[in-house]
Every structure is written in structure tokens, then in C-alpha cells.
């Protein structure tokens, strides 16, 4: 009879990830239930600081619980992915398009390094974006969490093996993102979140829909299209990357993200 000794490190990491998840969810509930409109006015208001602290602490705990699984390549890629999210998202918002395209970096990191890395990338994107350029972005950090989780699990299921499978995963992710973001848009911002999406909300309200129904319907129009485009763009990027680079990521090798066949070990050493 053999007994299995619990791994203290694994238990600690699980506690950190669980605590981080609870804090992120609690922050989201605070924003939705408390409906602090001052978030849209300033990133230094009391509600904004609570949101920043909640999301940032949650991101740090999630990162601390998963950092042991992230190779140096992933850690170096996260700042680039954050910059990609913010730059593209800011350009799209300025142009007033009815999509967002602010999660390309999140999905890319999730596909290569797994859900935890994607979640950290997504949260930090919206915290940094909210502090620097657009306070409106801050409460939506929780949407990036959902995107990171769903994109990472889509990669596990092989949805990035073929370019035509990625849009399916993107559309499904978009539906989930719409349902999560609708209460934020309705209760915190009154449906006026800028860009081309505010006009869609106004059109639905003019048809007699309630504010929450209007933001939900707008999300169900914009988000699936947005994530379909995002996942497709990421799939095309991944297709263009060399196999040697892709196989540097343990998540890719472990879950055979881009091939049904087991990948060859990255390095083989022989000893006499």
C-alpha cells in the first residue's frame, strides 16, 4: 500500500489562484451591484481605486499561483501583448468602430501559455489602460479574465489547429463576454461607453428595450463578431510563426495545441 504525500507547493499555488479568482469576482460584483458612476469620470475616485486594487491584487495572486508554469518566453511576451491590446483597442475606439479588438494579445498569450497567463495579461491590460488613457476600460478587466480562460481552454481542445476552427471558439467567447459586460455597460455607464457601440445601445433603446436589455443585445451583436475577428487574427499569427518557436512553450507541447501528434522533446541529451 502506497500513500501519496500532498505537494506543499501545489497546494500553495492552488490557494493563490483561488484567492485571486475570488478577489476578481468580488471586485466585479462590487462594480455591478454598487454601480459607482464616478469610475467613468476619474481613475482616482474611491470606486476606481477599489477596482484598481481589487483587479491588481487578483492579478498578482493569479500570477503568483501560476508563474512557476510560465517559461521566460511567456513572461517576456506578456508586456508586448498588453501593449498590443491597448494600442489596437485605443485606435479602434478612436475610429468609433462597433467592435473592440482589444484582446488580441490576451488570446495570443492564452493560446501559447494557457489560461492563467492569458488572465494575467488581460487584467493588467485593463488596469494599465484605465490608469493611463481610458478609465472606462477599468471595470471591463473581468471580461478579459473570461476571454483568457476561454481562449486557453479552446487551445487545449485544439481550436487553433485549423484556422477555420478559431472563429467558432471566438464567437462562443464573444457570447460569454457580452453577458458579463452588459451589466457593467448598463449600470455603471448608462450604456454610453463610447465608440460605435453606444449608438447601437441607443438604437435598441429607441425600439423600446430597457437599458440592460439594450446593452445585452448590443453585446450579443458586437462581441461575437469582435472575438470571431480576434481569434481569427491570432490563428493567422500562429500559423505564420515557426514550429520551433511554438514548441518552446510547455503548454503547447503538453496539450498538443497545434498538432494531434506528440511533439518531440525540445532538447535531448545523451550521457555516456
Residue pairs with C-beta under 8 A, 6 or more apart in sequence:
9 68
12 65
13 64
13 65
13 66
13 68
14 65
15 65
16 61
16 62
16 64
16 65
17 61
17 62
17 65
17 66
17 116
19 61
20 57
20 58
20 59
20 60
20 61
20 62
20 63
20 64
20 65
21 58
21 62
23 54
23 57
23 58
23 61
24 54
24 55
24 58
24 59
24 62
24 123
24 141
24 142
24 145
25 142
26 54
27 50
27 51
27 54
27 55
27 58
27 142
28 139
28 142
28 180
30 50
30 51
30 54
31 39
31 47
31 51
31 139
31 184
31 188
32 183
32 184
32 187
32 188
34 47
35 187
35 188
36 45
36 46
36 47
36 48
36 188
37 188
37 189
37 190
38 45
38 46
38 47
38 48
39 45
39 47
39 48
39 51
39 135
39 136
39 138
39 139
39 188
40 135
40 136
40 188
40 189
41 135
42 48
42 135
43 52
43 130
43 131
43 135
43 138
48 130
48 135
48 138
51 130
51 138
51 139
51 141
52 127
52 130
52 131
52 138
55 123
55 126
55 127
55 138
55 141
55 142
56 123
56 124
56 127
58 123
59 119
59 120
59 123
59 124
59 127
62 116
62 119
62 120
62 123
63 116
63 120
65 116
66 114
66 116
66 117
66 120
67 75
69 114
69 116
69 250
69 251
70 113
70 116
70 117
71 113
71 248
71 249
71 250
73 248
73 249
74 109
74 112
74 113
74 117
74 249
77 108
77 109
77 112
77 113
78 109
78 117
78 120
78 121
78 124
80 105
81 105
81 106
81 108
81 109
81 121
81 125
82 105
82 121
82 124
82 125
82 128
83 105
84 104
84 105
84 108
85 102
85 103
85 104
85 105
85 106
85 121
85 122
85 125
85 129
86 102
86 125
86 128
86 129
86 132
86 133
88 101
88 102
88 104
89 100
89 101
89 102
89 103
89 129
89 137
90 129
90 133
90 134
92 99
92 100
92 101
92 102
92 195
93 100
93 134
93 194
93 195
96 195
96 196
97 195
97 196
98 195
98 196
98 197
98 199
98 200
98 221
98 222
98 225
99 196
99 222
99 225
99 226
99 229
100 195
100 222
100 223
100 226
101 226
101 229
101 230
102 125
102 129
102 137
103 122
103 125
103 144
103 147
103 227
103 230
104 230
104 233
104 234
105 121
105 125
106 118
106 121
106 122
106 125
106 144
106 147
106 148
106 151
107 118
107 147
107 148
107 151
107 170
107 230
107 231
107 234
108 234
108 237
108 238
109 117
109 118
109 121
109 148
110 117
110 118
110 121
110 147
110 148
110 149
110 151
110 152
110 155
111 151
111 152
111 154
111 155
111 160
111 234
111 238
111 257
112 155
112 238
112 246
112 249
112 251
112 252
112 257
113 249
113 251
114 152
114 155
114 156
114 251
115 148
115 149
115 151
115 152
115 153
116 148
116 152
117 148
117 152
117 251
118 147
118 148
118 149
118 151
118 152
119 144
119 145
119 148
119 149
120 148
121 144
121 148
122 141
122 143
122 144
122 145
122 147
122 148
123 141
123 144
123 145
125 141
125 144
126 137
126 138
126 140
126 141
126 144
127 138
127 141
129 137
129 138
130 136
130 137
130 138
130 141
131 138
136 189
136 193
136 194
139 184
139 188
140 181
140 184
142 180
142 184
143 177
143 180
143 181
143 184
146 173
146 176
146 177
146 180
147 173
147 177
147 227
150 169
150 172
150 173
150 176
151 169
151 173
151 231
151 234
152 251
154 160
154 166
154 169
154 173
154 231
155 251
155 255
155 257
156 255
156 257
157 169
158 165
158 256
158 257
158 260
159 165
159 166
159 168
159 169
159 231
160 166
160 169
160 234
160 235
160 238
160 257
160 258
161 257
161 258
161 259
161 260
163 232
163 235
163 236
163 239
165 235
166 231
166 232
166 234
166 235
167 228
167 231
167 232
169 231
170 224
170 227
170 228
170 229
170 230
170 231
170 232
171 224
171 227
171 228
173 227
173 231
174 223
174 224
174 225
174 226
174 227
174 228
175 220
175 223
175 224
177 219
177 223
177 227
178 216
178 219
178 220
178 222
178 223
178 224
179 216
179 219
181 215
181 219
181 223
182 212
182 215
182 216
182 218
182 219
183 212
183 215
185 191
185 193
185 197
185 201
185 215
185 218
185 219
186 211
186 212
186 214
186 215
186 216
187 212
190 211
191 198
191 201
191 202
191 205
191 211
191 214
191 215
191 218
192 198
192 201
193 201
197 218
197 222
200 218
200 221
200 222
201 211
201 214
201 215
201 218
202 214
204 213
204 214
204 217
204 218
205 211
205 214
209 217
238 246
238 258
243 258
246 252
246 257
246 258
247 253
247 263
247 264
247 266
248 266
251 257
252 258
252 263
253 263
253 266
256 262
256 263
